Amino acid sequence: MTVPGLKYFGKNIYTKIAGQRLTERCTIDNCPIPEFSRPIRSDETILINGLTKDYISRKFWMNLLIVLIIGQFCISWFSPLISNSISYANLEDSYVNRGMYKINQIVQRPLVKFLGITKHPLFMDSHFKGYNHIVKVDIWNNGKFENIGLLEDNGMVGKHIQGSTWAHYTFRTSSPVLDQIKLETGLKKYISLYHDYEDAYFKISIKEVDIPTKWEKDFLKKQMAHPWKEGGIYTFKTGFNWNNYMINVFDQEKQLK
């Protein structure tokens, strides 16, 4: 429309059409203002005398809290601490314990499905039975080894270990009782993140730590001070190559299974 002649022709046509159209503006007579209903106050009665938004809210949260407390109590009744205490007192066949077992059978599925309350013990003593080795991996890059973020040099979890990967690496890959096949299978998944470095090789180090059995002052610091020992290397072309020290560790761990 910027072509000379066409621009002038189009402008005149638009001016003529726009000048002949009817214009009706909104006034108080033809555009009535809609009336909006007043919102219900939180203390205003709804349908039934005494039934207010505040009352409904209080009753809802109070009853939900009661259900949560009862549900948590039913699940916690079968925790190791209470179960061991009941067993120690020889009360397994007591009326109360049998009653709690029946109640738990009824409420367990709804609690899990609708409220997420379930029996899932974490960090129990049995979980750390035999857990006396931890493993870290470094990649050779630019003339030096760099940590790839599984376990840091101090033995704490690295940047890649969080959420579900925390459980996978610390208890499935580098498991309490080291298993060569599980360790190799798990490490390959993390090392594969560096598949662009085809010619790189990875150093796998192992640290022996003490199994926690009771509280001890500065226990963590003492474990951090334990030295790392080289266990082997990995390359994308040759796979894992374990040294004699690591092979001996695998053999010792087999005897603990």
C-alpha positions in Angstrom: 0.0 0.0 0.0 3.0 2.3 -0.1 3.2 2.3 -3.9 2.5 5.8 -5.2 -1.1 6.1 -6.4 -2.3 3.0 -4.6 -1.6 4.6 -1.2 -3.5 7.8 -2.2 -6.4 5.7 -3.6 -6.7 3.5 -0.6 -6.5 6.4 1.9 -9.5 8.1 0.2 -11.6 5.0 0.1 -11.0 4.4 3.9 -11.8 8.1 4.7 -15.1 7.9 2.8 -16.2 4.7 4.5 -15.1 5.8 8.0 -17.0 9.1 7.6 -20.3 7.4 6.7 -20.3 4.8 9.5 -22.6 5.2 12.5 -21.0 5.7 15.8 -22.9 4.8 19.0 -21.1 5.5 22.2 -21.8 3.8 25.5 -24.0 5.9 27.9 -25.8 5.4 31.2 -29.0 4.6 29.3 -27.7 2.0 26.8 -24.9 0.4 28.9 -26.2 -0.3 32.4 -23.6 -1.2 35.0 -24.0 -4.9 36.1 -24.8 -5.5 39.7 -22.4 -7.9 41.4 -23.5 -9.9 44.5 -21.6 -9.2 47.7 -19.2 -12.0 48.6 -20.2 -14.0 51.6 -18.3 -13.0 54.8 -16.3 -15.6 56.6 -18.5 -15.2 59.7 -21.9 -15.1 57.8 -24.3 -18.0 58.1 -24.7 -20.2 55.1 -28.0 -22.1 54.7 -28.1 -23.4 58.3 -27.9 -21.3 61.4 -24.3 -21.4 62.7 -22.8 -22.8 59.6 -20.2 -20.3 58.4 -17.0 -20.4 56.3 -14.9 -20.1 59.4 -16.8 -23.0 61.0 -16.4 -25.2 57.9 -12.7 -24.4 57.7 -12.0 -25.1 61.4 -13.9 -28.4 61.3 -12.1 -29.5 58.1 -8.6 -28.8 59.3 -9.3 -30.1 62.8 -10.7 -33.4 61.5 -7.9 -33.8 59.0 -5.3 -33.2 61.7 -7.0 -35.8 63.9 -7.0 -38.3 61.0 -3.3 -37.6 60.3 -2.3 -38.1 64.0 -4.3 -41.3 64.3 -2.9 -42.6 61.0 0.7 -41.8 62.0 0.2 -43.4 65.4 -1.1 -46.6 63.7 1.8 -46.8 61.4 4.4 -45.9 64.1 3.0 -48.7 66.3 4.9 -51.2 64.2 8.2 -49.2 64.1 11.3 -51.1 65.3 11.4 -49.1 68.6 7.8 -50.0 69.6 7.9 -53.5 68.1 11.1 -54.3 70.0 9.7 -52.9 73.2 6.5 -55.0 72.9 8.6 -58.1 72.1 10.9 -57.4 75.1 7.8 -57.1 77.4 6.3 -60.3 75.8 3.2 -58.5 74.8 2.9 -59.6 71.2 -0.4 -61.5 71.9 -1.9 -58.8 74.1 -5.3 -57.5 73.4 -4.0 -54.0 72.6 -1.3 -55.3 70.1 -3.7 -57.6 68.3 -6.3 -54.8 68.1 -3.7 -52.4 66.6 -2.7 -55.0 64.1 -6.3 -55.3 62.9 -6.8 -51.6 62.8 -3.6 -51.2 60.8 -4.7 -53.8 58.3 -7.8 -51.7 57.7 -6.3 -48.2 57.5 -3.0 -49.0 55.9 -4.0 -48.9 52.2 -6.2 -45.8 52.5 -3.4 -44.0 54.4 -0.9 -44.8 51.7 -3.2 -44.0 48.8 -4.8 -40.7 50.0 -2.4 -39.3 52.6 0.9 -40.8 51.7 1.5 -42.2 55.2 3.4 -45.5 54.9 5.9 -47.7 56.7 9.3 -46.9 55.2 12.1 -47.0 57.7 15.3 -45.0 56.8 18.8 -45.0 58.2 18.3 -48.0 60.4 21.3 -49.8 61.9 20.7 -52.8 59.5 21.0 -50.5 56.5 24.7 -49.8 57.4 25.6 -53.4 58.2 28.9 -54.1 56.3 29.0 -50.6 55.0 32.8 -50.1 55.3 33.8 -48.8 51.8 32.9 -45.8 49.7 33.9 -45.1 46.1 34.6 -42.0 44.1 35.5 -41.4 40.5 37.8 -38.8 38.9 38.3 -38.0 35.2 41.7 -37.2 33.7 41.3 -33.8 32.1 43.8 -31.1 31.0 46.7 -32.8 32.7 45.0 -33.5 36.0 42.3 -35.5 37.7 38.9 -33.8 38.3 36.1 -35.1 40.4 33.0 -36.0 38.4 30.6 -35.2 41.3 29.5 -38.6 42.7 31.5 -38.5 46.0 33.6 -35.5 46.7 37.2 -35.8 47.9 36.0 -35.5 51.5 33.7 -38.5 51.0 30.4 -36.5 51.0 28.0 -36.7 48.2 28.7 -34.6 45.1 26.6 -32.4 42.8 25.1 -35.3 40.8 23.9 -37.2 43.9 20.6 -35.8 45.1 17.1 -37.2 45.4 16.6 -40.7 43.8 20.2 -40.8 42.6 21.4 -40.5 46.2 19.8 -43.8 47.1 20.8 -45.4 43.8 24.5 -44.5 44.1 25.1 -44.9 47.8 23.0 -48.0 48.4 22.6 -49.7 44.9 25.9 -48.9 43.2 28.4 -48.5 46.0 26.3 -50.9 48.2 27.0 -51.7 51.9 28.5 -55.0 50.7 30.5 -54.2 47.6 29.5 -56.3 44.6 31.7 -56.0 41.5 28.9 -56.5 39.0 26.6 -54.0 40.7 29.4 -51.5 41.1 30.4 -51.7 37.5 26.8 -51.6 36.2 26.1 -48.5 38.3 29.3 -46.6 37.6 28.8 -47.1 33.8 25.6 -45.2 34.0 27.2 -42.1 35.6 30.4 -42.3 33.6 28.4 -42.4 30.4 27.5 -38.7 31.0 31.0 -38.1 29.7 30.7 -40.0 26.5 31.9 -37.0 24.5 35.3 -37.6 26.1 36.0 -40.8 24.1 39.7 -40.9 24.9 39.4 -39.9 28.5 40.0 -42.4 31.3 38.6 -42.4 34.8 40.3 -43.2 38.1 38.2 -45.1 40.6 39.3 -44.7 44.2 38.1 -46.5 47.3 38.1 -45.5 51.0 37.7 -47.8 53.9 35.5 -46.3 56.7 34.3 -47.5 60.1 30.8 -49.0 60.4 28.7 -46.7 62.6 27.3 -48.7 65.6 26.9 -45.9 68.2 27.4 -42.2 68.7 31.0 -41.1 68.7 32.4 -37.6 68.9 33.9 -36.3 65.7 33.0 -39.6 64.0 32.5 -37.9 60.6 35.7 -36.0 60.8 37.6 -39.2 61.5 36.1 -40.9 58.5 36.9 -37.9 56.3 40.6 -38.2 57.4 40.8 -41.8 56.1 42.9 -41.9 52.9 41.7 -42.8 49.4 43.3 -45.7 47.6 43.3 -46.3 43.9 41.2 -49.2 42.9 41.4 -49.2 39.2 40.7 -47.3 36.0 37.9 -47.2 33.4 38.0 -46.2 29.7 35.2 -46.4 27.1 37.4 -48.7 24.9 38.7 -51.2 27.5 36.1 -51.0 30.3 37.1 -51.6 33.9 40.6 -52.6 34.9 40.9 -53.3 38.6 44.2 -53.5 40.5 45.1 -56.3 43.0 44.0 -54.2 46.0 40.5 -53.8 44.6 40.2 -57.4 43.6 41.1 -58.4 47.2 38.4 -56.0 48.4 35.8 -57.7 46.2 36.9 -61.2 47.4 36.6 -60.1 51.1 33.2 -58.6 50.5 31.9 -61.8 48.9 32.5 -63.6 52.2 30.1 -61.1 53.9 27.1 -62.0 51.7 
